[in-house]
Amino acid sequence: MIKDSKYKDNKELLIVPNASHCDLYDQKNIIPFDKIEKLLKDNLK
């Protein structure tokens, strides 16, 4: 994502089908909390 960043390999594009960015505020049932939790646990050590 950033040319010389040491963190450029820990990125993932996550597409939530039929959702806009506003839906992620209003519809908690479509938020992929499991993927977000894994990302945080794996990268915030």
ModelCIF file with pLDDT and N, C-alpha, C, O atoms, coordinates in Angstrom:
data_MODEL
#
_entry.id   MODEL 
#
_entity.id                         1 
_entity.type                       polymer 
_entity.pdbx_number_of_molecules   1 
#
_entity_poly.entity_id                      1 
_entity_poly.type                           'polypeptide(L)' 
_entity_poly.nstd_linkage                   no 
_entity_poly.nstd_monomer                   no 
_entity_poly.pdbx_seq_one_letter_code       MIKDSKYKDNKELLIVPNASHCDLYDQKNIIPFDKIEKLLKDNLK 
_entity_poly.pdbx_seq_one_letter_code_can   MIKDSKYKDNKELLIVPNASHCDLYDQKNIIPFDKIEKLLKDNLK 
_entity_poly.pdbx_strand_id                 A 
#
loop_
_entity_poly_seq.entity_id 
_entity_poly_seq.num 
_entity_poly_seq.mon_id 
_entity_poly_seq.hetero 
1 1  MET n 
1 2  ILE n 
1 3  LYS n 
1 4  ASP n 
1 5  SER n 
1 6  LYS n 
1 7  TYR n 
1 8  LYS n 
1 9  ASP n 
1 10 ASN n 
1 11 LYS n 
1 12 GLU n 
1 13 LEU n 
1 14 LEU n 
1 15 ILE n 
1 16 VAL n 
1 17 PRO n 
1 18 ASN n 
1 19 ALA n 
1 20 SER n 
1 21 HIS n 
1 22 CYS n 
1 23 ASP n 
1 24 LEU n 
1 25 TYR n 
1 26 ASP n 
1 27 GLN n 
1 28 LYS n 
1 29 ASN n 
1 30 ILE n 
1 31 ILE n 
1 32 PRO n 
1 33 PHE n 
1 34 ASP n 
1 35 LYS n 
1 36 ILE n 
1 37 GLU n 
1 38 LYS n 
1 39 LEU n 
1 40 LEU n 
1 41 LYS n 
1 42 ASP n 
1 43 ASN n 
1 44 LEU n 
1 45 LYS n 
#
_struct_asym.id          A 
_struct_asym.entity_id   1 
#
loop_
_ma_qa_metric.id 
_ma_qa_metric.mode 
_ma_qa_metric.name 
_ma_qa_metric.software_group_id 
_ma_qa_metric.type 
1 global pLDDT . pLDDT 
2 local  pLDDT . pLDDT 
#
_ma_qa_metric_global.metric_id      1 
_ma_qa_metric_global.metric_value   81.02 
_ma_qa_metric_global.model_id       1 
_ma_qa_metric_global.ordinal_id     1 
#
loop_
_ma_qa_metric_local.label_asym_id 
_ma_qa_metric_local.label_comp_id 
_ma_qa_metric_local.label_seq_id 
_ma_qa_metric_local.metric_id 
_ma_qa_metric_local.metric_value 
_ma_qa_metric_local.model_id 
_ma_qa_metric_local.ordinal_id 
A MET 1  2 58.00 1 1  
A ILE 2  2 69.00 1 2  
A LYS 3  2 74.00 1 3  
A ASP 4  2 79.00 1 4  
A SER 5  2 77.00 1 5  
A LYS 6  2 77.00 1 6  
A TYR 7  2 72.00 1 7  
A LYS 8  2 71.00 1 8  
A ASP 9  2 73.00 1 9  
A ASN 10 2 72.00 1 10 
A LYS 11 2 76.00 1 11 
A GLU 12 2 78.00 1 12 
A LEU 13 2 81.00 1 13 
A LEU 14 2 82.00 1 14 
A ILE 15 2 85.00 1 15 
A VAL 16 2 84.00 1 16 
A PRO 17 2 85.00 1 17 
A ASN 18 2 82.00 1 18 
A ALA 19 2 84.00 1 19 
A SER 20 2 83.00 1 20 
A HIS 21 2 80.00 1 21 
A CYS 22 2 83.00 1 22 
A ASP 23 2 78.00 1 23 
A LEU 24 2 74.00 1 24 
A TYR 25 2 81.00 1 25 
A ASP 26 2 83.00 1 26 
A GLN 27 2 84.00 1 27 
A LYS 28 2 83.00 1 28 
A ASN 29 2 88.00 1 29 
A ILE 30 2 86.00 1 30 
A ILE 31 2 84.00 1 31 
A PRO 32 2 87.00 1 32 
A PHE 33 2 89.00 1 33 
A ASP 34 2 92.00 1 34 
A LYS 35 2 88.00 1 35 
A ILE 36 2 85.00 1 36 
A GLU 37 2 91.00 1 37 
A LYS 38 2 89.00 1 38 
A LEU 39 2 83.00 1 39 
A LEU 40 2 86.00 1 40 
A LYS 41 2 90.00 1 41 
A ASP 42 2 86.00 1 42 
A ASN 43 2 80.00 1 43 
A LEU 44 2 82.00 1 44 
A LYS 45 2 72.00 1 45 
#
loop_
_atom_site.group_PDB 
_atom_site.id 
_atom_site.type_symbol 
_atom_site.label_atom_id 
_atom_site.label_alt_id 
_atom_site.label_comp_id 
_atom_site.label_asym_id 
_atom_site.label_entity_id 
_atom_site.label_seq_id 
_atom_site.pdbx_PDB_ins_code 
_atom_site.Cartn_x 
_atom_site.Cartn_y 
_atom_site.Cartn_z 
_atom_site.occupancy 
_atom_site.B_iso_or_equiv 
_atom_site.pdbx_formal_charge 
_atom_site.auth_seq_id 
_atom_site.auth_comp_id 
_atom_site.auth_asym_id 
_atom_site.auth_atom_id 
_atom_site.pdbx_PDB_model_num 
ATOM 1   N N  . MET A 1 1  ? 0.827   -1.192  0.000  1.00 58.00 ? 1  MET A N  1 
ATOM 2   C CA . MET A 1 1  ? 0.000   0.000   0.000  1.00 58.00 ? 1  MET A CA 1 
ATOM 3   C C  . MET A 1 1  ? 0.873   1.257   0.000  1.00 58.00 ? 1  MET A C  1 
ATOM 4   O O  . MET A 1 1  ? 0.591   2.220   -0.713 1.00 58.00 ? 1  MET A O  1 
ATOM 5   N N  . ILE A 1 2  ? 1.905   1.234   0.786  1.00 69.00 ? 2  ILE A N  1 
ATOM 6   C CA . ILE A 1 2  ? 2.881   2.315   0.765  1.00 69.00 ? 2  ILE A CA 1 
ATOM 7   C C  . ILE A 1 2  ? 4.189   1.702   0.324  1.00 69.00 ? 2  ILE A C  1 
ATOM 8   O O  . ILE A 1 2  ? 4.635   0.706   0.894  1.00 69.00 ? 2  ILE A O  1 
ATOM 9   N N  . LYS A 1 3  ? 4.798   2.279   -0.672 1.00 74.00 ? 3  LYS A N  1 
ATOM 10  C CA . LYS A 1 3  ? 5.921   1.676   -1.381 1.00 74.00 ? 3  LYS A CA 1 
ATOM 11  C C  . LYS A 1 3  ? 6.966   1.003   -0.491 1.00 74.00 ? 3  LYS A C  1 
ATOM 12  O O  . LYS A 1 3  ? 7.247   -0.182  -0.676 1.00 74.00 ? 3  LYS A O  1 
ATOM 13  N N  . ASP A 1 4  ? 7.534   1.705   0.442  1.00 79.00 ? 4  ASP A N  1 
ATOM 14  C CA . ASP A 1 4  ? 8.628   1.158   1.234  1.00 79.00 ? 4  ASP A CA 1 
ATOM 15  C C  . ASP A 1 4  ? 8.223   0.797   2.662  1.00 79.00 ? 4  ASP A C  1 
ATOM 16  O O  . ASP A 1 4  ? 9.082   0.667   3.534  1.00 79.00 ? 4  ASP A O  1 
ATOM 17  N N  . SER A 1 5  ? 6.944   0.636   2.901  1.00 77.00 ? 5  SER A N  1 
ATOM 18  C CA . SER A 1 5  ? 6.473   0.308   4.242  1.00 77.00 ? 5  SER A CA 1 
ATOM 19  C C  . SER A 1 5  ? 6.756   -1.151  4.572  1.00 77.00 ? 5  SER A C  1 
ATOM 20  O O  . SER A 1 5  ? 6.605   -2.027  3.721  1.00 77.00 ? 5  SER A O  1 
ATOM 21  N N  . LYS A 1 6  ? 7.167   -1.409  5.809  1.00 77.00 ? 6  LYS A N  1 
ATOM 22  C CA . LYS A 1 6  ? 7.366   -2.795  6.219  1.00 77.00 ? 6  LYS A CA 1 
ATOM 23  C C  . LYS A 1 6  ? 6.033   -3.497  6.473  1.00 77.00 ? 6  LYS A C  1 
ATOM 24  O O  . LYS A 1 6  ? 6.007   -4.701  6.725  1.00 77.00 ? 6  LYS A O  1 
ATOM 25  N N  . TYR A 1 7  ? 4.925   -2.751  6.410  1.00 72.00 ? 7  TYR A N  1 
ATOM 26  C CA . TYR A 1 7  ? 3.596   -3.309  6.653  1.00 72.00 ? 7  TYR A CA 1 
ATOM 27  C C  . TYR A 1 7  ? 2.792   -3.528  5.375  1.00 72.00 ? 7  TYR A C  1 
ATOM 28  O O  . TYR A 1 7  ? 1.584   -3.754  5.440  1.00 72.00 ? 7  TYR A O  1 
ATOM 29  N N  . LYS A 1 8  ? 3.436   -3.464  4.232  1.00 71.00 ? 8  LYS A N  1 
ATOM 30  C CA . LYS A 1 8  ? 2.693   -3.544  2.975  1.00 71.00 ? 8  LYS A CA 1 
ATOM 31  C C  . LYS A 1 8  ? 2.106   -4.923  2.692  1.00 71.00 ? 8  LYS A C  1 
ATOM 32  O O  . LYS A 1 8  ? 1.212   -5.041  1.854  1.00 71.00 ? 8  LYS A O  1 
ATOM 33  N N  . ASP A 1 9  ? 2.586   -5.977  3.370  1.00 73.00 ? 9  ASP A N  1 
ATOM 34  C CA . ASP A 1 9  ? 2.090   -7.327  3.103  1.00 73.00 ? 9  ASP A CA 1 
ATOM 35  C C  . ASP A 1 9  ? 0.945   -7.761  4.011  1.00 73.00 ? 9  ASP A C  1 
ATOM 36  O O  . ASP A 1 9  ? 0.378   -8.833  3.798  1.00 73.00 ? 9  ASP A O  1 
ATOM 37  N N  . ASN A 1 10 ? 0.592   -6.978  5.000  1.00 72.00 ? 10 ASN A N  1 
ATOM 38  C CA . ASN A 1 10 ? -0.471  -7.395  5.914  1.00 72.00 ? 10 ASN A CA 1 
ATOM 39  C C  . ASN A 1 10 ? -1.787  -6.666  5.624  1.00 72.00 ? 10 ASN A C  1 
ATOM 40  O O  . ASN A 1 10 ? -2.462  -6.197  6.540  1.00 72.00 ? 10 ASN A O  1 
ATOM 41  N N  . LYS A 1 11 ? -2.132  -6.581  4.377  1.00 76.00 ? 11 LYS A N  1 
ATOM 42  C CA . LYS A 1 11 ? -3.352  -5.898  3.957  1.00 76.00 ? 11 LYS A CA 1 
ATOM 43  C C  . LYS A 1 11 ? -4.287  -6.894  3.278  1.00 76.00 ? 11 LYS A C  1 
ATOM 44  O O  . LYS A 1 11 ? -3.845  -7.858  2.653  1.00 76.00 ? 11 LYS A O  1 
ATOM 45  N N  . GLU A 1 12 ? -5.572  -6.645  3.411  1.00 78.00 ? 12 GLU A N  1 
ATOM 46  C CA . GLU A 1 12 ? -6.562  -7.477  2.748  1.00 78.00 ? 12 GLU A CA 1 
ATOM 47  C C  . GLU A 1 12 ? -7.737  -6.597  2.346  1.00 78.00 ? 12 GLU A C  1 
ATOM 48  O O  . GLU A 1 12 ? -8.249  -5.823  3.155  1.00 78.00 ? 12 GLU A O  1 
ATOM 49  N N  . LEU A 1 13 ? -8.151  -6.718  1.118  1.00 81.00 ? 13 LEU A N  1 
ATOM 50  C CA . LEU A 1 13 ? -9.347  -6.026  0.672  1.00 81.00 ? 13 LEU A CA 1 
ATOM 51  C C  . LEU A 1 13 ? -10.532 -6.856  1.110  1.00 81.00 ? 13 LEU A C  1 
ATOM 52  O O  . LEU A 1 13 ? -10.637 -8.030  0.758  1.00 81.00 ? 13 LEU A O  1 
ATOM 53  N N  . LEU A 1 14 ? -11.419 -6.259  1.871  1.00 82.00 ? 14 LEU A N  1 
ATOM 54  C CA . LEU A 1 14 ? -12.592 -6.961  2.376  1.00 82.00 ? 14 LEU A CA 1 
ATOM 55  C C  . LEU A 1 14 ? -13.823 -6.300  1.787  1.00 82.00 ? 14 LEU A C  1 
ATOM 56  O O  . LEU A 1 14 ? -14.113 -5.139  2.073  1.00 82.00 ? 14 LEU A O  1 
ATOM 57  N N  . ILE A 1 15 ? -14.540 -7.037  0.969  1.00 85.00 ? 15 ILE A N  1 
ATOM 58  C CA . ILE A 1 15 ? -15.754 -6.523  0.341  1.00 85.00 ? 15 ILE A CA 1 
ATOM 59  C C  . ILE A 1 15 ? -16.950 -7.178  1.007  1.00 85.00 ? 15 ILE A C  1 
ATOM 60  O O  . ILE A 1 15 ? -17.057 -8.403  1.048  1.00 85.00 ? 15 ILE A O  1 
ATOM 61  N N  . VAL A 1 16 ? -17.847 -6.353  1.529  1.00 84.00 ? 16 VAL A N  1 
ATOM 62  C CA . VAL A 1 16 ? -19.080 -6.850  2.126  1.00 84.00 ? 16 VAL A CA 1 
ATOM 63  C C  . VAL A 1 16 ? -20.166 -6.700  1.059  1.00 84.00 ? 16 VAL A C  1 
ATOM 64  O O  . VAL A 1 16 ? -20.567 -5.583  0.734  1.00 84.00 ? 16 VAL A O  1 
ATOM 65  N N  . PRO A 1 17 ? -20.635 -7.809  0.521  1.00 85.00 ? 17 PRO A N  1 
ATOM 66  C CA . PRO A 1 17 ? -21.615 -7.752  -0.574 1.00 85.00 ? 17 PRO A CA 1 
ATOM 67  C C  . PRO A 1 17 ? -22.860 -6.949  -0.203 1.00 85.00 ? 17 PRO A C  1 
ATOM 68  O O  . PRO A 1 17 ? -23.387 -7.067  0.903  1.00 85.00 ? 17 PRO A O  1 
ATOM 69  N N  . ASN A 1 18 ? -23.309 -6.147  -1.132 1.00 82.00 ? 18 ASN A N  1 
ATOM 70  C CA . ASN A 1 18 ? -24.531 -5.338  -0.997 1.00 82.00 ? 18 ASN A CA 1 
ATOM 71  C C  . ASN A 1 18 ? -24.482 -4.344  0.154  1.00 82.00 ? 18 ASN A C  1 
ATOM 72  O O  . ASN A 1 18 ? -25.525 -4.002  0.713  1.00 82.00 ? 18 ASN A O  1 
ATOM 73  N N  . ALA A 1 19 ? -23.299 -3.874  0.519  1.00 84.00 ? 19 ALA A N  1 
ATOM 74  C CA . ALA A 1 19 ? -23.174 -2.911  1.613  1.00 84.00 ? 19 ALA A CA 1 
ATOM 75  C C  . ALA A 1 19 ? -22.397 -1.692  1.142  1.00 84.00 ? 19 ALA A C  1 
ATOM 76  O O  . ALA A 1 19 ? -21.473 -1.797  0.335  1.00 84.00 ? 19 ALA A O  1 
ATOM 77  N N  . SER A 1 20 ? -22.784 -0.550  1.655  1.00 83.00 ? 20 SER A N  1 
ATOM 78  C CA . SER A 1 20 ? -22.011 0.670   1.432  1.00 83.00 ? 20 SER A CA 1 
ATOM 79  C C  . SER A 1 20 ? -21.282 0.987   2.734  1.00 83.00 ? 20 SER A C  1 
ATOM 80  O O  . SER A 1 20 ? -21.486 0.311   3.742  1.00 83.00 ? 20 SER A O  1 
ATOM 81  N N  . HIS A 1 21 ? -20.443 2.000   2.715  1.00 80.00 ? 21 HIS A N  1 
ATOM 82  C CA . HIS A 1 21 ? -19.710 2.326   3.941  1.00 80.00 ? 21 HIS A CA 1 
ATOM 83  C C  . HIS A 1 21 ? -20.664 2.749   5.056  1.00 80.00 ? 21 HIS A C  1 
ATOM 84  O O  . HIS A 1 21 ? -20.360 2.528   6.228  1.00 80.00 ? 21 HIS A O  1 
ATOM 85  N N  . CYS A 1 22 ? -21.794 3.342   4.732  1.00 83.00 ? 22 CYS A N  1 
ATOM 86  C CA . CYS A 1 22 ? -22.778 3.747   5.753  1.00 83.00 ? 22 CYS A CA 1 
ATOM 87  C C  . CYS A 1 22 ? -23.434 2.537   6.409  1.00 83.00 ? 22 CYS A C  1 
ATOM 88  O O  . CYS A 1 22 ? -23.752 2.576   7.597  1.00 83.00 ? 22 CYS A O  1 
ATOM 89  N N  . ASP A 1 23 ? -23.637 1.478   5.661  1.00 78.00 ? 23 ASP A N  1 
ATOM 90  C CA . ASP A 1 23 ? -24.241 0.267   6.219  1.00 78.00 ? 23 ASP A CA 1 
ATOM 91  C C  . ASP A 1 23 ? -23.405 -0.295  7.349  1.00 78.00 ? 23 ASP A C  1 
ATOM 92  O O  . ASP A 1 23 ? -23.946 -0.897  8.277  1.00 78.00 ? 23 ASP A O  1 
ATOM 93  N N  . LEU A 1 24 ? -22.112 -0.113  7.289  1.00 74.00 ? 24 LEU A N  1 
ATOM 94  C CA . LEU A 1 24 ? -21.239 -0.655  8.317  1.00 74.00 ? 24 LEU A CA 1 
ATOM 95  C C  . LEU A 1 24 ? -21.393 0.081   9.646  1.00 74.00 ? 24 LEU A C  1 
ATOM 96  O O  . LEU A 1 24 ? -20.934 -0.408  10.678 1.00 74.00 ? 24 LEU A O  1 
ATOM 97  N N  . TYR A 1 25 ? -22.031 1.247   9.631  1.00 81.00 ? 25 TYR A N  1 
ATOM 98  C CA . TYR A 1 25 ? -22.344 1.951   10.875 1.00 81.00 ? 25 TYR A CA 1 
ATOM 99  C C  . TYR A 1 25 ? -23.695 1.517   11.416 1.00 81.00 ? 25 TYR A C  1 
ATOM 100 O O  . TYR A 1 25 ? -23.889 1.453   12.630 1.00 81.00 ? 25 TYR A O  1 
ATOM 101 N N  . ASP A 1 26 ? -24.619 1.222   10.532 1.00 83.00 ? 26 ASP A N  1 
ATOM 102 C CA . ASP A 1 26 ? -26.007 0.993   10.915 1.00 83.00 ? 26 ASP A CA 1 
ATOM 103 C C  . ASP A 1 26 ? -26.415 -0.468  11.031 1.00 83.00 ? 26 ASP A C  1 
ATOM 104 O O  . ASP A 1 26 ? -27.329 -0.794  11.788 1.00 83.00 ? 26 ASP A O  1 
ATOM 105 N N  . GLN A 1 27 ? -25.762 -1.336  10.305 1.00 84.00 ? 27 GLN A N  1 
ATOM 106 C CA . GLN A 1 27 ? -26.161 -2.737  10.282 1.00 84.00 ? 27 GLN A CA 1 
ATOM 107 C C  . GLN A 1 27 ? -25.045 -3.605  10.857 1.00 84.00 ? 27 GLN A C  1 
ATOM 108 O O  . GLN A 1 27 ? -24.213 -4.133  10.120 1.00 84.00 ? 27 GLN A O  1 
ATOM 109 N N  . LYS A 1 28 ? -25.037 -3.740  12.147 1.00 83.00 ? 28 LYS A N  1 
ATOM 110 C CA . LYS A 1 28 ? -23.954 -4.468  12.807 1.00 83.00 ? 28 LYS A CA 1 
ATOM 111 C C  . LYS A 1 28 ? -23.925 -5.940  12.430 1.00 83.00 ? 28 LYS A C  1 
ATOM 112 O O  . LYS A 1 28 ? -22.895 -6.595  12.590 1.00 83.00 ? 28 LYS A O  1 
ATOM 113 N N  . ASN A 1 29 ? -25.025 -6.466  11.939 1.00 88.00 ? 29 ASN A N  1 
ATOM 114 C CA . ASN A 1 29 ? -25.066 -7.882  11.573 1.00 88.00 ? 29 ASN A CA 1 
ATOM 115 C C  . ASN A 1 29 ? -24.269 -8.190  10.310 1.00 88.00 ? 29 ASN A C  1 
ATOM 116 O O  . ASN A 1 29 ? -24.010 -9.361  10.033 1.00 88.00 ? 29 ASN A O  1 
ATOM 117 N N  . ILE A 1 30 ? -23.870 -7.180  9.532  1.00 86.00 ? 30 ILE A N  1 
ATOM 118 C CA . ILE A 1 30 ? -23.094 -7.442  8.319  1.00 86.00 ? 30 ILE A CA 1 
ATOM 119 C C  . ILE A 1 30 ? -21.602 -7.162  8.492  1.00 86.00 ? 30 ILE A C  1 
ATOM 120 O O  . ILE A 1 30 ? -20.811 -7.404  7.580  1.00 86.00 ? 30 ILE A O  1 
ATOM 121 N N  . ILE A 1 31 ? -21.222 -6.654  9.656  1.00 84.00 ? 31 ILE A N  1 
ATOM 122 C CA . ILE A 1 31 ? -19.818 -6.347  9.906  1.00 84.00 ? 31 ILE A CA 1 
ATOM 123 C C  . ILE A 1 31 ? -19.067 -7.646  10.204 1.00 84.00 ? 31 ILE A C  1 
ATOM 124 O O  . ILE A 1 31 ? -19.480 -8.395  11.089 1.00 84.00 ? 31 ILE A O  1 
ATOM 125 N N  . PRO A 1 32 ? -17.991 -7.928  9.499  1.00 87.00 ? 32 PRO A N  1 
ATOM 126 C CA . PRO A 1 32 ? -17.236 -9.169  9.714  1.00 87.00 ? 32 PRO A CA 1 
ATOM 127 C C  . PRO A 1 32 ? -16.293 -9.045  10.921 1.00 87.00 ? 32 PRO A C  1 
ATOM 128 O O  . PRO A 1 32 ? -15.076 -8.942  10.766 1.00 87.00 ? 32 PRO A O  1 
ATOM 129 N N  . PHE A 1 33 ? -16.874 -9.056  12.110 1.00 89.00 ? 33 PHE A N  1 
ATOM 130 C CA . PHE A 1 33 ? -16.092 -8.854  13.332 1.00 89.00 ? 33 PHE A CA 1 
ATOM 131 C C  . PHE A 1 33 ? -14.990 -9.898  13.493 1.00 89.00 ? 33 PHE A C  1 
ATOM 132 O O  . PHE A 1 33 ? -13.928 -9.587  14.031 1.00 89.00 ? 33 PHE A O  1 
ATOM 133 N N  . ASP A 1 34 ? -15.219 -11.122 13.040 1.00 92.00 ? 34 ASP A N  1 
ATOM 134 C CA . ASP A 1 34 ? -14.203 -12.161 13.181 1.00 92.00 ? 34 ASP A CA 1 
ATOM 135 C C  . ASP A 1 34 ? -12.938 -11.811 12.405 1.00 92.00 ? 34 ASP A C  1 
ATOM 136 O O  . ASP A 1 34 ? -11.829 -12.029 12.892 1.00 92.00 ? 34 ASP A O  1 
ATOM 137 N N  . LYS A 1 35 ? -13.101 -11.271 11.202 1.00 88.00 ? 35 LYS A N  1 
ATOM 138 C CA . LYS A 1 35 ? -11.927 -10.882 10.402 1.00 88.00 ? 35 LYS A CA 1 
ATOM 139 C C  . LYS A 1 35 ? -11.220 -9.679  11.025 1.00 88.00 ? 35 LYS A C  1 
ATOM 140 O O  . LYS A 1 35 ? -9.991  -9.617  11.031 1.00 88.00 ? 35 LYS A O  1 
ATOM 141 N N  . ILE A 1 36 ? -11.978 -8.739  11.542 1.00 85.00 ? 36 ILE A N  1 
ATOM 142 C CA . ILE A 1 36 ? -11.394 -7.558  12.176 1.00 85.00 ? 36 ILE A CA 1 
ATOM 143 C C  . ILE A 1 36 ? -10.631 -7.970  13.433 1.00 85.00 ? 36 ILE A C  1 
ATOM 144 O O  . ILE A 1 36 ? -9.525  -7.487  13.675 1.00 85.00 ? 36 ILE A O  1 
ATOM 145 N N  . GLU A 1 37 ? -11.213 -8.850  14.223 1.00 91.00 ? 37 GLU A N  1 
ATOM 146 C CA . GLU A 1 37 ? -10.549 -9.323  15.437 1.00 91.00 ? 37 GLU A CA 1 
ATOM 147 C C  . GLU A 1 37 ? -9.242  -10.037 15.107 1.00 91.00 ? 37 GLU A C  1 
ATOM 148 O O  . GLU A 1 37 ? -8.230  -9.817  15.772 1.00 91.00 ? 37 GLU A O  1 
ATOM 149 N N  . LYS A 1 38 ? -9.256  -10.885 14.089 1.00 89.00 ? 38 LYS A N  1 
ATOM 150 C CA . LYS A 1 38 ? -8.040  -11.593 13.685 1.00 89.00 ? 38 LYS A CA 1 
ATOM 151 C C  . LYS A 1 38 ? -6.963  -10.613 13.227 1.00 89.00 ? 38 LYS A C  1 
ATOM 152 O O  . LYS A 1 38 ? -5.797  -10.752 13.596 1.00 89.00 ? 38 LYS A O  1 
ATOM 153 N N  . LEU A 1 39 ? -7.350  -9.625  12.427 1.00 83.00 ? 39 LEU A N  1 
ATOM 154 C CA . LEU A 1 39 ? -6.402  -8.617  11.965 1.00 83.00 ? 39 LEU A CA 1 
ATOM 155 C C  . LEU A 1 39 ? -5.743  -7.909  13.151 1.00 83.00 ? 39 LEU A C  1 
ATOM 156 O O  . LEU A 1 39 ? -4.525  -7.730  13.171 1.00 83.00 ? 39 LEU A O  1 
ATOM 157 N N  . LEU A 1 40 ? -6.533  -7.516  14.120 1.00 86.00 ? 40 LEU A N  1 
ATOM 158 C CA . LEU A 1 40 ? -5.993  -6.802  15.277 1.00 86.00 ? 40 LEU A CA 1 
ATOM 159 C C  . LEU A 1 40 ? -5.094  -7.703  16.127 1.00 86.00 ? 40 LEU A C  1 
ATOM 160 O O  . LEU A 1 40 ? -4.017  -7.284  16.554 1.00 86.00 ? 40 LEU A O  1 
ATOM 161 N N  . LYS A 1 41 ? -5.532  -8.926  16.369 1.00 90.00 ? 41 LYS A N  1 
ATOM 162 C CA . LYS A 1 41 ? -4.712  -9.851  17.169 1.00 90.00 ? 41 LYS A CA 1 
ATOM 163 C C  . LYS A 1 41 ? -3.396  -10.185 16.487 1.00 90.00 ? 41 LYS A C  1 
ATOM 164 O O  . LYS A 1 41 ? -2.362  -10.290 17.148 1.00 90.00 ? 41 LYS A O  1 
ATOM 165 N N  . ASP A 1 42 ? -3.427  -10.351 15.176 1.00 86.00 ? 42 ASP A N  1 
ATOM 166 C CA . ASP A 1 42 ? -2.223  -10.725 14.443 1.00 86.00 ? 42 ASP A CA 1 
ATOM 167 C C  . ASP A 1 42 ? -1.236  -9.569  14.287 1.00 86.00 ? 42 ASP A C  1 
ATOM 168 O O  . ASP A 1 42 ? -0.033  -9.804  14.166 1.00 86.00 ? 42 ASP A O  1 
ATOM 169 N N  . ASN A 1 43 ? -1.722  -8.331  14.288 1.00 80.00 ? 43 ASN A N  1 
ATOM 170 C CA . ASN A 1 43 ? -0.849  -7.212  13.925 1.00 80.00 ? 43 ASN A CA 1 
ATOM 171 C C  . ASN A 1 43 ? -0.619  -6.176  15.009 1.00 80.00 ? 43 ASN A C  1 
ATOM 172 O O  . ASN A 1 43 ? 0.206   -5.280  14.831 1.00 80.00 ? 43 ASN A O  1 
ATOM 173 N N  . LEU A 1 44 ? -1.313  -6.269  16.108 1.00 82.00 ? 44 LEU A N  1 
ATOM 174 C CA . LEU A 1 44 ? -1.108  -5.301  17.199 1.00 82.00 ? 44 LEU A CA 1 
ATOM 175 C C  . LEU A 1 44 ? -0.484  -6.015  18.394 1.00 82.00 ? 44 LEU A C  1 
ATOM 176 O O  . LEU A 1 44 ? -1.110  -6.181  19.440 1.00 82.00 ? 44 LEU A O  1 
ATOM 177 N N  . LYS A 1 45 ? 0.735   -6.421  18.212 1.00 72.00 ? 45 LYS A N  1 
ATOM 178 C CA . LYS A 1 45 ? 1.446   -7.128  19.281 1.00 72.00 ? 45 LYS A CA 1 
ATOM 179 C C  . LYS A 1 45 ? 2.465   -6.218  19.912 1.00 72.00 ? 45 LYS A C  1 
ATOM 180 O O  . LYS A 1 45 ? 3.170   -6.627  20.835 1.00 72.00 ? 45 LYS A O  1 
#
